[in-house]
Amino acid sequence: MQDHHIDEDAALARIDVDRVRAETAGLDRRIHVNNAGASPPPDVVLEATIDYLRIEALEGGYETAAAKLDELDRVYGEASKMLHCSEHEVAFQQNATQAWWAGFNAVPLRAGDRILASTAEYVSSGIAMNQAVERGIEVELIPDDEHGQTSVAALVDMLDERVKLVCATHVPTSGGLINPVEQIGVAVKQGSDAFFLVDVCQSFGQLPVDVEAMKADFAAMTGRKFCRAPRGTGLLYQRDGLSGLKAPAVSDGWGSAWAAPWSVVPKSDARVHELFEYSFAAKLGFGLALEYANELGLDNIAARVGALASRLRTQLASIRGVAIADQGEHKSGIVTFTVDGLAAIDVKDHLTARGVNASVAQAVASQFAMAERGPDGFVRLSVHYFNTVDELDRVCAVVAELQPSTTLN
Ligand SMILES: Cc1ncc(COP(=O)(O)O)c(C=O)c1O
């Protein structure tokens, strides 16, 4: 017990919480524990993004882009440090959905091919898989192990030469577990020629994400969640040198060269998935948000987030009527639970009214995982390194207000 406290204190101390709180305007207004939804940006990100819009308005959009090229390109350098890849393997996107679909659509698939997918897939990926089934492609779910995580052993047994794509999600939207994506990637590459597409949307920014160790061919992520970037930002990682990929369904003169009236030459790296037009201000802010995370260190961030989430689970579990819903041997900053006799949305609304930003993990966002386990949804709280122990106490006090009454007859 004593050791546990020493470990927890050490993990919490890996981030200078006073400093990071002083550097974010939004933290005094509300308790931000919906970081798996959207996290408040550091002031440096907010101010640079607004400044960029102002300069664009005064100087002209194209002229500002030319003058600020290095600052706009910061996103590639910082992302490549964070992901362990080269800058040219990273494409700027508007969100994780666009990034994931770009990777998915690049894989040539025909009727009779097999796709293996984790049960943790997000709604956007579920839609793509439903469409694939309509095209005669077989989509099979990889069973979970006894911890609720994607079973690597089951995956190994399912691989054969007809499997053309394996999809896995590092941290699901619907609960606190961390899937063993590195072991999954190794198994995919040892046991097949399939492409490996990883959804790191909920892990990017809260945990180390190493696309090399994952043996990922593609990885999709968003900016606004644990990276604390402006909304409308995302990234696609695409491994260099993949062969046989399809050209993007949507392209313009940035991703492809229209070399002659009947000749189009797509870019040969990840940037083929970029479009010419997007919010340049948001892209600039995204680069700064990644730099901020890299400076804090992803190991330090993960240690503090893990300690806060574990403390929150213990505290919530001690409240009468509360049941923690998280599975997983290894857990992330996402904490899910139910309150006896109350709908998750009502608990969330109560928290919101008391100044706590919370969310609901709904079955419609992850049917494969939730249809049976949580059709009515779970309350979802997601901590970040800037949250404090005092904030967690206050959140738990608000949840405790909902305790079933002890009316005596
Ligand atoms: C696991 C997971 N994947 C993908 C997405 C999609 O992200 P975006 O809304 O940026 O497209 C989400 C969004 O919540 C998610 O939780």
The ligand as a MOL file (V3000), in Angstrom:
LIG
                    3D

  0  0  0     0  0            999 V3000
M  V30 BEGIN CTAB
M  V30 COUNTS 16 16 0 0 0
M  V30 BEGIN ATOM
M  V30 1 C -11.2410 5.5040 -31.3640 0
M  V30 2 C -11.6790 6.6130 -32.2760 0
M  V30 3 N -11.3660 6.5450 -33.5800 0
M  V30 4 C -11.7240 7.5080 -34.4430 0
M  V30 5 C -12.4310 8.6090 -34.0340 0
M  V30 6 C -12.8240 9.6410 -35.0370 0
M  V30 7 O -12.1500 10.8550 -34.8200 0
M  V30 8 P -12.5910 12.1460 -35.6180 0
M  V30 9 O -13.8570 12.6420 -34.9850 0
M  V30 10 O -11.4380 13.0960 -35.4570 0
M  V30 11 O -12.8170 11.7570 -37.0210 0
M  V30 12 C -12.7850 8.7410 -32.6870 0
M  V30 13 C -13.5660 9.8920 -32.2250 0
M  V30 14 O -14.0430 9.9750 -31.1280 0
M  V30 15 C -12.4000 7.7010 -31.7860 0
M  V30 16 O -12.7160 7.7590 -30.4800 0
M  V30 END ATOM
M  V30 BEGIN BOND
M  V30 1 1 1 2
M  V30 2 1 2 3
M  V30 3 2 2 15
M  V30 4 2 3 4
M  V30 5 1 4 5
M  V30 6 1 5 6
M  V30 7 2 5 12
M  V30 8 1 6 7
M  V30 9 1 7 8
M  V30 10 2 8 9
M  V30 11 1 8 10
M  V30 12 1 8 11
M  V30 13 1 12 13
M  V30 14 1 12 15
M  V30 15 2 13 14
M  V30 16 1 15 16
M  V30 END BOND
M  V30 END CTAB
M  END
